[in-house]
């Protein structure tokens, strides 16, 4: 019923469970007791999906015909009225012939029921409809972003936001948003395919001689997800699967198109997953335009980017498919950031006198419950190995967990908890325990992109914003964004020297550490950090380059493992690379100027001490924390530059 559809669209997900169906029935009863039939119908026609990313008939009138709802003709009304049954099948842009047949059916029924005269019916039937094939203002795939803007407008203007004809100019870049959309879709689908095919979604009972109406009925509750379409299996053999795609197309899938689902073809496949006649599946075209069997990913993902100079959000993808899941993972999903949080701990250490050349021991550690806040803990490195004393720069480049814990132990978790609030993180989500060194707290992708912006812009905290200007119906400016810019009003979060040195270390992560895959972009100004949590539950990459900061995340809404070795480098970094490759195309590299108070000297790579004869490797230091000179080969291994060398054991923690 319409009431049940209202309950489903407004309050429930599209999962197919008995619990959800029962909840839908209860909600429908409550709605019917609370609202009149007209009120329920109003909700329905303003919310129902009508194809082409149109929700409600007013939006559909603009998208399909480029005019307000009150100005459309009878013929156009009939076309729109035919959409609710199957928006993809009767979409006049995608399927004009089927849409025309559906429109004619609606007009005939209107005449038969006495709603229109014979003359009106004949006139409307003959009218040639000018369906708009492309409307630029609706072309950007930015549903989560648009919903955020809608909420901002409603909070400020209440119901006038819908009736006063405001024109909202946002910070979004069309090119960046499209790149982000492609990056997330590609990244999640590639991850999902690595996990294997799960089989048919459901099964429909088909009679001995079913027709197209039967096929459409079997698929009526299934919606497409961008380029992933629902389809009904009509016949199966070892070498071919014949399917009916929602919308009227019948074709065979063979060869490469079957490989992904091959294990679900044949009697050996589980009965509740097997591809057989009546199976509801998903199909998708490959890069060569050939149809293949696909599936809807179960994992979610997010990508957000902003201009670190002022916080203008350039791209925001809040999830894999807004129509399937409206939860905005960029702003709402508090997830463990894992190793992508380490740079903030290392930044705190620089403020405490550590340097990139400080030697810290990568060796085993154990802690009791009082030190961790939960239970005894023996942290491990990702590879399970220990490399002994190493420089701080090397430790972050290699993402060494034991070194991070020792650093936090030295500066104290309480200090670090207070320090990270400078970047915009909330202390309550990062308890002051040693596990904070490994990103065991919680942060949203929006918080992470704001935090990395501090490194990218030289140490200033900027506030992300989405709307640059609001105009009324006459073009008068109602509101104008005036963001505080880095170096021009924005609050300084950290020393410019700190930001410079941290950027230098994070560039090494890309050049020689866990994010070397990003070198395929052919740029020398990229910096960032991978993040992977315990059991591979969350995967991150946070990074920046040439005036743009971006964060990519992937995981499940019901947190569980992504799978063995699905690290930040494997699962999240590819999305970031795809996005940045397009977003920074044609953008010149922007090397960071060395700030006043930072000096570069040559050091011994093993001891971290200064070389006086021009040997060694270059390293950056605060001017007041220069390391002592190396005295031949007599300097004790493990001496911390900038600190006395007489307590090696203490310096190695």
N, C-alpha and C positions, 0 to 999 in steps of 0.2 A: 504494500500500500504506500501511498504518498507519505503518510505519517511515519511509517517505518523507515522510509528513505531519509526523511528529515532527521530522525533519531540517529540513523547511521552516519549521515554526512556531518552532523554538527557535533556529535558526542563520541563516536566510536571509530575504531580502526577498521581496516578491511580484512583482518584475519578471519579465517573460516574455522570457528570453533563453536561448540554447543553453548559454551558460557557466553560468548559474544552474542549469539542469536537470542538466547534467553534474555540477556540484558537489553537487547534491541526491542523485544516485545514489551518488556516492563516500561521502558522509556516511552514507547509509542502510546501505551495506556495513559501514562502520566501527562504526555503532551495533549492527548485528546481531551483530558479532563481539565486542562489548564487554558487551552486556546480554542478559539472558534475554527471552523473549517476554513473560513477565508484567511484567518491569520496563519494557519498551517500552510495553506497554498501559497501565501505571500512569501513565507520563509523558503518554501520549496523552489519557487521560480526565481528567487534572488540568490540561491546558493547552488543549484544543480549545475553539474558540469555539462557543457554543450560543445566541446571540442575546441581546438585552436587556443587552448588555455583561457577559454571564456567561462566564467562562473556567473550564472544568472542571465536572464534574457536581455537586460539592459546592456551588459557587456558584450553579449553575442551580437546584438544589433550593431554596435560600434565596430566590432571586429569583422563581421561578415559583410556589412553593408555601409559602414562608415557614417552612420547617422544615429541620432537618438531614437530610443524605442518608440516614442510617440509619433515619429515621422515615417515609420516604415509602412509599406503598403500591405494589402491583404495577402498578396502573393508571397511577400517576404515574411509576413507573420506565419503563414502556413509552412514555409520552409523551416523556420525556427521551431515551430510546434512539433515538427517531425523528428527533431534531434534527440530528445531525452531517451527514447527507446534504445538508441545505439549511436552515440555521437560520432564514433569513428566510421561507422558504416554509412551513415547518411550525411556526412560532412560535405557540404557543397564545394569546398576547396579540394579535398582529396578524392571524393567520389561524386562528381557532379551528376552522372547519369542516375545513380541510385538515389541521390538526394532529390532529383526531379521526380522520380517515381514516388518517393515517399511524400513529397509535397502534393502531388496530384491525389494521392490517397487521402491526405488530410482535407483537401478541398472538397473531395467527393463526400466525405463523412459530414463535413460542415453543411453541405447542401442537403444531404439526406436528413439531417437532424434539424433543419430549418433555421440554422444560424446565418445563412447567406442565401440570396436569391439565385436563380439560374443565370441571370445576366452577370451578377458579381462573380459567380463561379467561372463562367466562360471567359470573362475579362482577366481574372487572375490567372487562369490556366494558360492563357496566351502570352502573358507578360514575360518578357525576357529579363531575367535577373542579372544585375551587375554585381557579382560577388567579388569582393576585394581579395585578390590573391596575396597581397602583402601589405601590412600596415606597420610602418616602422616603429611607432611608439609601443606596439605590443610585441615586438619581435625579440626582445631581450629575455632570455630565460633566467629570470631573477625573482622567482616566486617568494622565497624566504625573505629576501631583501625588501620586496614590495610590501609584504605583510608587516615588516618592521616599520616601514614608512607610514603605512596605513595606521598603525597603532600610535605612532608619534603624532600624526595629524589629528586622530580622534581625541587623544589625551589633551591636545591643545584647543581644538575647535569644537569638540563634541559632534552633534549631528550635522552641524554646518559643514563639516569636512566632506560630507556626501552630497550636499545640496548647493553649495555656494560657488562651485566651479573653480576651485583653486587649481593653480598650475604649480606643480612641485618639481623643482630642479634638484636632482640628487648628485652626490659625489661619484656615483657609479660610472665607470668607463665601460662603454659597450664592448670594446675589443677585449678588455681585461675580463669582463664577466663571461663573455663567450668562451674565452680561453680557459677560465676556471671551470665552467660547465663541462667542457670537453675533457679537461684533466680529471675531474672527479669521476665522471662516467667511465672513462677509459680505465682509470686506476682501479675502481671497484670491480668492474667487469673482469679485468685481467686477474685480480685477486680471486674472485669467485670461481673462475675457470680453473685456477690452480687447485681449488678444493674439490673439483670433480662434479659430475652431473648427479642431481638428486632424484631425477625421475619425473614422472607426470605429476601435475599439480592436483588433478582430480579426474573423474571419469563421468561421461555423460552416456545415458542409455539411448542408443540410436536404433530406430526401427529398421525393418528390412529395406524400405525404400525412402529414406529421409530426403528432404529437400532443403533448399537454402534457408527457409524460415526456421527449420529445425536446427540447423547449424548455428544460426544467429541466436536462437533461444538458448542453446547450450553455452554460448559465449557471452550472453548479455550482461553478466555480472563481472566480466573480466575487462579491465581497461588496459590500454597500451601504456608503456613507459618510454616515452620518447621514441626510440627506434626499435624497441623490443615489443613485439606484437603477440597477442594471444592467438592461438590457432587450435583447431580441432583435428585430430588424427582420423583420417578416413580409411587408410589401408597401410599395412606394414609388411615389408619383406626384408630379407637380409641386406639388400642393397639399396632400398628406397623406402621413403616414408611419404605418403601422400597426405597433404593437409589442406584444410580450408582455413584461410586467414580471415579474421573478423574484418568485414568490409566487402567481402564478395570475391576474393581471389583464391583460386585453387591451383596448387602446384606440387611438384615432387621435390623432395630433398634427397640428394645423392652425394656420393664421394666425400669430399672434405666437410661438407655440411653435416654429415652424420657422425663424424669422428668423436665429437664431444659426448654424444649420447649413446655410443655404440654398445656399451655394457648393459644398457637398458633395453636392448632389442633382442628378442629371443626368449625361449622358455626358461633359461637359467636365471633371468632377471627376477627380482622379488615381485610378487604378484601386485603389490600395492604401489609399485614404481614403474612397472613395465610399460613400454610404449606399445599400445594396441589400439584397435578401433575404438573411438570414443574418448581417447585420452586428451585432456586439455594440457597443452604445452605452450612454450614460447618460441618464437622464431625471430631471426635477425639477419640482416644482410651483412656480408663481410666487406672488406675494402674493395673487392673486385665486383661487388654487386650481386654476389651469389647468396641465395638463402641458405641458412643453416639453423640447426636446433640450438636454442639458447635457454636461459632461465633468468628469473628475477633474483638478483643478489639479495642475500639476507643481511649482509654487513652494511653498516652506514659509514658515511665519511663527511668531512667538512673541509672547506678551504676558504680562507679569508686573507685579503691583502689590504694594505693601506699605505698612504704616503707618510713616511716618518717625519716629514717636516711639519705637518699640521694635524695628522690623524684622519685625513679624508679617506674613507673606505672606498677602494677602487673595485673590489670584487668580493662577493660573499655567496658561497654555496652552502646552505645549511643542512643539506642531506642529499641522498642519492636521487630521490624523487619526491617533490613536495606533495603531489597528488596522493601518494601512498603514505607519507609520513610528514606531517606538518611541523614536527618538533624541530626547532632550530638548534642544531648541534654546535653552531658557532658561538651563540650567546648563552645557551641553556645547559649544555652538556659539561658538567664538572667531571673531568677524567684525570687519572694519574698521568702526569707528563713524563715520567721516567727520566731518562738521561737528558732530555731536552731542557730540563730544569737546572742541570749542573752549572751552566754559565752564570747564573745568578749567585750561586754559592762561591764560585771562583772570583766573581767580581767583588763579593764581600771580602774575600781573602786578600785581594789587592789593596783594599782600604785598610787592612790590618797589617800591612807591611810585607806580604808575600810578593813575589815577583814571578815572571814567567820562567825564571831560572832556578827558583827555589826547588831543592831536592826533597822529595817525599818518597817514602818507601812503599812499594807495591808488594805487600806481603800479608799473610793471613791475619784476621782479627776475629775476636768473639766478644759479645756483649750480653749482659744479663737483662732481664725484663725492665729494670728500673731505668736503663739507659735508652731503651727502645720505645717504651710506652705500651708494649704489648707482651711479647714473649722473648725468650733468649734468641739471639740472632748471630749468625755467622755469615756475613756478606761474602759474595763471590764475584769475580769478574765474569763477564759474559762467556768467555772462552774457558773459564775454569783454571786459567794459568796465572802465574805471578812472575813479574819481571824484575823485582827488586827496586832499588833506588832509581828514580827518574825525575826529570824536570817537570814542573807544573804544566808547561805548555804541552809537552809530550803526553802527559796524563789525560788532559782534556781532549787532545787530538785522537787518542786511542780509546777514550771514554772508560778510563780505569775506575772501577767502583771503589776499590780499597783506598785509592788515593783521595777520592772525593770524600769518603767517610773520615779519613784522617784530617783532611783540611777542615771539615765541619767540626770535628772534635776539638781542633785547635782554636778556632775562632768562636766556638760555642753555638749550639743550636738557638739559644735565646737571642744572640746577636744577629744571627742569620735571619731568624723569623722577623725581627724588626726591620732589618735591612731590605728584605724583599718587598716590603710595602712601598718602598720608593718607586718600584716598577709598576705599581697598581695591583699587586696581589693582595688578597685578604688573609691576614695572619691566621684567622680561625680555621682556614682550610689547609694550613701547613703547620701542624703541631711541632713544638720545639724538641724534636727527637732526632737522633742521628740518621734515621731513615729518610729524613728530608734531603740528605745529600744525594739520594738516588731518585728523587722526584716522587716520593710516596704520598705527597699531599694531593690536592685536587685543584685544577684550573680549567677554565674554558679556553677554546682556541682564540677567542677575542682577547682574553687576558694575556695569553702567550704572545700574540702578535703585538699587543701594546708594550709588553715587556721587552721584546726584541727591538722594537722601534727605538728604545732608549739607547741601545748600542749603536744602532744605525744612524741616529741623528746627532751623535756627539754628547749624549748624556742628558737629554731633556725628556720629560714626561709629557706626552701629548694625549689628548682625549679623542678617541675615535668618534667621528660624526658622519651622518648619512645624508643630510639635507643641506644644500648650499643656499637655496633661495626659495621662497614661497611667494607667488603672485596671486592676486585676486582675479576675478573674471575679466576685469578691465585692463589687466597688465600692471597694476600698481603693486609695488613690492610690499608685502605684508611682513616678511621676516627675512633677514639676511644673516648667514652664518659669519661670525667673526672669531675664528678659532685662534687660540694662542699658538704661536709658531715657535719652533725650536730656535732659541737665541733671540726671540722677539716676544717675550711675555710668558712663554711656557716655563713651568717650574723646573729648575735643574734637579735631576734625580741623583746623578753621579758625576764625579769629576770627568772632564773631557779626556783626561789622560787615561782614566780607567776605561772609558768607552773605546778609545783608540786601541789600547792594548788587547782588550777583549775581542774587538773586531779582528785584530791581527791573528789571535789564536783561533778564532772561529773560521777564518780563511784557511788556516792549516787543516781544519777538519775536512774542508772541501778538497784541498789540494793533496792531502796525504793521509786522511783519517777515514772515518766511517761513512763519509759522504762523497767519496771520490767519483761516484757515478755522475755527479753534477758537473764534472769537468767536461762532459760531452757538449755542454753549452758553449764551450770555447771562450769563456770569460775568466778574467783574473780578479774580478771585484766581488765574487760571491762569497758569502760567509754564512755559517749556520751550524745546526746541531741536530743529529738524529735522536730519537727517543723511543725506547722499547721498555715496556713494563714486564713484571714477572708473569711467566706463563704466556707471554706474547699476547696479552689481553688488549693493549693499546699500542699503536704505532704512530709516531710523529716525525715530521721534519719542520723545523722552524729556521728561517733564514732570510737573508736580504742581499740586495745588490743594487747599486745605482738608483737610489731614490725610491725603492720599493721593498716593503717587508711582506712576507707571505708565510702562512702556517698551514700545513696539511695534516689531517688526522684521519685515522680509520680504526674502526672497532665495531662491536655489537652493542645494541641498546641494552640487551640483557648480558652484562659483561661476562664473556668467556673467551677462551683462547682463539686467536686468529689461526693458529696452527704453528707447527714447529718451524722455526727460522723465519717467521713472518715478522721481521724486524722493521724498525723505522726506515732503514735503508732499502729494504725489499718491498715494503707495502705502502709507505707514505711518500718517500722521496721521489718515486716516479711521477706522482701527481704534481708535486712541486716543480719538478723539471719540466713537465709538459706545459704547465702554466707559465713559468718564468721564461721559457723558451719563446713563447709568443708575446708575453707582456713586455719583455725587454728587447724584442727584435728591433734593430735599428737604433737602440738607445746606446749612446757612447758610455764607456766605462768611466767611473768617477772615483779615481784613487783618493784615499783619505789623506789629508795633510797632517803631518806630524804636529801635534799641539805643543805649545810652549810648556817646558817642564819635563818633556820626554826626551831621552837621549838614547842613542843606539851605540852599543859597544860590542866587541867580540868576546865571546866566552868559550870556555872549554865545555863541550857538549856532555861530558860525563860528570864533571864536578859542579858545573854552573858558575865557576869562578872566572874572573876576567883574565883574558890573555893579554900580555903586554907586548908580544912580538908580532902582532898582526895575524896570528893563526886563529883557529877556532871558527865559530859561526856567529853571525850577527844576532843581537837580541835587544829588545826595547825595555827601558826601565824608567821609573820615576827618577828624576834627578837626585832626589835625596835617598834613594834606595839602591845606589850602584853597588854591585858586588865587589868584594875585595879582590885584589890581584892574586892570581895563582902563583904560588911560590915553587916554581919548578914542578917536580912530581911529588912534593911532600905534603901538599894540601890534603887534609883528610877527606876521603870519599864520603859525600853526603853532607858537606857543610852547606848551610843555607846562606846564599848570597845576601848581603845586607845585615847579617847577624853574626855574632862571634862564632868561630869555628872550633871552640874548645869543648863543646857538648854535642858531639855527633849523635849519640844515642837519643838525646832529647829532640834534636832536629829531625830525626827520622821517625819520631813519634813511636 
